[in-house]
Amino acid sequence: MEEGNMELDLAVLREVMLKVRAEASLSSAIATASVQLEGYEDGVVAYHTYLLLESGHFITHLPSQPIGVVGNKEWPSAHVYGLSMLGQEKLAALEEDTVFTYMMDKARSVGQAAVWATLRPLLIQFVGQLAAP
């Protein structure tokens, strides 16, 4: 998927936050450029991780050279120690598999235009101004 064609994917945002919560800690940070998810292209994961980083969803420390290369694209990278209060709040709303699956299934059942109309405001709120046109 080319950078210009990337779209927000709520499932990827959720999976990245679940991974950070499970693997990062104050004594063991993870680099945002190294986050990988099974079943997703590295560039897609890097893009969504970058959105979460830039919108304040992580507790981070920026290294002196904050660049990570994923595929042929350089992404700002940071050491992530966990989810910020904002990240924890957002994940709490998306964490339950049953609720998340139900929400996504309902959105899909009403058609593509309605899915976008329903999810776009939630996504904009979720990732802040980064998602605004």
Secondary structure as GFF3:
##gff-version 3
##sequence-region A 1 133
A	DSSP	three_ten_helix	3	5	.	.	.	ID=ss1
A	DSSP	alpha_helix	10	23	.	.	.	ID=ss2
A	DSSP	beta_strand	30	31	.	.	.	ID=ss3
A	DSSP	three_ten_helix	32	34	.	.	.	ID=ss4
A	DSSP	alpha_helix	42	54	.	.	.	ID=ss5
A	DSSP	beta_strand	58	61	.	.	.	ID=ss6
A	DSSP	beta_strand	67	70	.	.	.	ID=ss7
A	DSSP	beta_strand	73	76	.	.	.	ID=ss8
A	DSSP	beta_strand	79	83	.	.	.	ID=ss9
A	DSSP	alpha_helix	85	94	.	.	.	ID=ss10
A	DSSP	alpha_helix	97	109	.	.	.	ID=ss11
A	DSSP	alpha_helix	112	127	.	.	.	ID=ss12
A	DSSP	three_ten_helix	128	131	.	.	.	ID=ss13
###
